[in-house]
């Protein structure tokens, strides 16, 4: 099949059916619009989604229709979405990965409106290459309080000798992600994340919460460390969110964190300028900055 140019940046052999189908009705964003956005994001996004086990939020009729959170294949799955066996349980249902932009285009065709990878690649299944701290604020928490929490996590990672990076969640909060050399095991990585969350909560119990209790969420920032267990996931850098507004999870430079940028400021519609060839990639040296975890 002849390859089709997408925005003159990335090509794919995946044929979109009904490219005019609208995935975000309130924003008028179609399947083709989503593919065009990902074509721009792909050079920066690829290392965070290629050859990683994926969980997908699929919305075949757009964000206002039924949705399915899927880790395994479905009937008629596109061949560019590759099935892989979990080496810890080869008898269980196979997991999913993509290998290239064709795979991402196949996810778009399959209405995968959120992409949630593991924090590791299949080259080192049992050794994560990142720690993810998800800051989930209560309704009455200000954005500046979320920024302060992110900066505190950055400082705590620094005391462990880890470089950290920040991105919007595309929802309500921020994700602070530390780059790891794949040496520590899942339990070790999760243990460090859990200890950090509990320590922050103990130091500032009126500000932070490290237990997933919605009843206590008011007036607190929930520091979610549970993204770091084996098989757990977090939304990928540059992934869209299946919510009104078509926000994306956008990597930022630490110097950009201010009250002019909110958790859902970047969208499919406005991301093009930020993703242009002349713009700076704030996560360009993510993997080069990785260090071994000292628990």
N, C-alpha and C positions, 0 to 999 in steps of 0.2 A: 504494500500500500504506500502511495506517495506520502511524504511527510508534509505537514501543513505548518507554515510559519505562524508563530504566535508573537505578536508585537515585535517582530524582527529580532527577538532575543533568544528564544528557545523553541525548538521544534519537537513535534510529537507525532507518532504514528497512530495515536489513539483517536478514533472518530467519535466526536460528541454527537449523541442523538438529541434532538430538540435543544440546541444550544440556547434558544431563546427562553427556555423554561426559567421562571423566576424563583430563586431560592430565598431571597429576602424581599417579600412583597412590599413592605413599608418603605423600602429603600430602592426598589426597582432594580435589584442586582440579580443578574441572570447567571446561568451556568457558564456561558461564554465569558462574562465579566470576571467570574471567579478564576477561570483558567488564565485569563489575561493577567490578572493580579499575580497569580502564582508564577507565571512566566517571568515576571519582574523580580519576584522574591527568590526564585530558585537558586541562583548562585550563592546566596547567603544562607538559605534555609537548608540546602542539601545535607551538610554534615550532621544536622540534628534530626534527620528523618530517614536517611538512607541506611539500609541494613540494620535497622533497629526493629524489634518487635513493636507492633502498633496496636493500639485500641482506637476505634473510630466511632464517632457519633454521626450516624447516617440519618438524613431527613429527606427521603425520596420526593416528598411533595413540598419541600421547603420548610422553613422554620415554624410555620403555623400548622404543619401536619404531624403525623406520627413520627416518632424518632426511636432509633435503635442504637444502643451502645454495643458494638461488636468487636470481639477479639479473634473471631474465627470466620472461616469462609462461608459464603451464602450461595444459593443456587444462581448459576450464571455469572459468577464472579469473573471479572476481566483477568486475562492471563498475565497482565503486567503487575497485578497484585499477587505476590508470590507466597505460597504456603510454606511454612518452615516448622520442623519438629522441635519441640522443647527438649533439650538434651537431658533435663532432669526427669522428664516424664514422656518418653517417646510414644507411649500408648495413648496419650491424651489427644484431644482434637488439636490439629495443627494451628499455629499462630500465623500472623501475617507480616509481611515486610514489603517495601518497595526498593528498587535498585537504581532508579534513574527518573528523569522527568516524565517518561512514559508512565511510570508507576503513579506519580502524582496526578497526571492527567486522568488516569484510570480512577483514582479516588474522586476526582471532580465529577467524572461521568457517573460514578456510583453514589453521588450525593453525600459524600463524607465531608460534612461541613466543619468538623473539628477533628484534628489529628493529635493523638496523645501517644507519644513514643515512650518506651522504657528509657531509663537513664544509662543505657549501655548499648553496644552493638553486638551482633552475633559473633564477632571475632573474639570477644571476651565476655561471654554470657554472665559469668559469675563475678565479674569485676566492674562495677559501675565507673563511668568516666565523668560523673558530676554528682553534686548534692543539690537538691532543690528545696528551698524554703518558700512556702506559699503563704503570703500575708493576706488574710481574709478579714476585713474590718466589719464591725457591727455597723448598723445603720446610722448611728449617731457619732461615728468617728470621722474626724476631718482628714482630708487628703494629706495635709502637712504632718499629721500624726503617723500616717502610713509611711510617708517618706522617712521620718525619723526612725521608725522601726527598721526599715530597710538599711539605713545607714548603720544602725547598731549591729545588725547581722553582718554587714560588711566588715565592721571592726572585729567582731568575734571570729569571723573566718580568718581575718588577717593574723590574729593571735595563734591560729593553727597553721600559719604559713600558706594559706590558700588565697588565691586570687578569685574575686567574685565579680559577677556581672548581674545586671538588673534588666528586667523587661516588664512592660505592662502585662496584665493578665488578659486584657480584653474584656474583663468582667468588672470586679470591684476593687481589686488590689494590685499588688506587685509580686513578682517572683524574683528572689535573689538566688543566683545559681553559682556555685563554686565549681571550678574546673578541677578534675582529678586525673592523675595518671591511673590507669586501670590496674590497681594493685590490691586495694582493700576489698573485702568481701561485702555482700549485701548486708549481713547483720552488723558488720563493723560500721559501714556507712550510715545505716539507719540509726545505730546506737549513738553516733556523734550528733546526728541531726536531732534526735530525741533529747539528748542531754542539753543541747543548746536551747531548744524550745522550753524545756522545763526550767532551765536556769534563768532565762529571760522572764518567765512567768513568776518564778520565785522572787526575783529581784524587784519586779514591778507588778505585783498582783492586781493592782487597780488598772493596769494598762494592757497587760498581755494575758492570753489564755493559751494553754498548751493541750487542753483536753477538748475533744470535739463535742461540746455541749451547747446546742443552740439555745437552751434556756438561759445560759450564762453569757451569751455572746454580746448582749447589749453593753455598750460602754467599753468594749475590749477589742483588741485585734487578736484573732485566732492565728497562732503560728502553727501551720500545718506541716509537720515533718513526715507525714505518712506517705508522701509521694516517693519515699526512698526505699521502700520494701521491694523485694523481688516480685516482679509482676505488676507492681503499681506504676502509675503513669502520671504525667503532667502535660498540659497542652504545649505543643511544640512552639518554639520561636517562629513567628510569622503565620502560624495557623489562624484561620478565621474562627469566630465563635458563632454558634447557632443561636444568636440573640438579635433582637431589633437593633438596627444601627450598623450591623456587619462589621463590628470591631475586630481587630486582629491583635494578637499577642506580639507587641513590638519591642525588640531589643533597644535599649537606650544606653547612652553614656551616663556615667554617674553625675557629670556636670549638668546634664539636662534635667535632672530631677528637680522640679519646682511646681508651684501651684498653677502654672499655665498648661501643664501636661497632666491630664487625668488618666485613669485606668483604661478608659475606652476612647481615648482621643484619636487613635489611628484606626482607620477603616479601609475597606477595600477601595473606596472612592478616593481617599486623599493620600494614599501611601505612595503613589507613583513618584512624586518628587523626591521623597526620602530614599527610594530604592534606585534612583538613577545612577548611571555610571560615575558621575562626578561627585556623588555624595559619599560620606564616610560611613564605614560599617563599624559600629561601636563594639561588635563582638568578633571582629576579624581575627584577633589573636587568642580566641577562647582556648583552643586546644594547645596552642604553644605555651599558654600561661599555666598549664596544669602542673600540679605538684602531687606527691604522694601524701595520702592521709596519715596523720599521726594521731592515733586515738588515745 
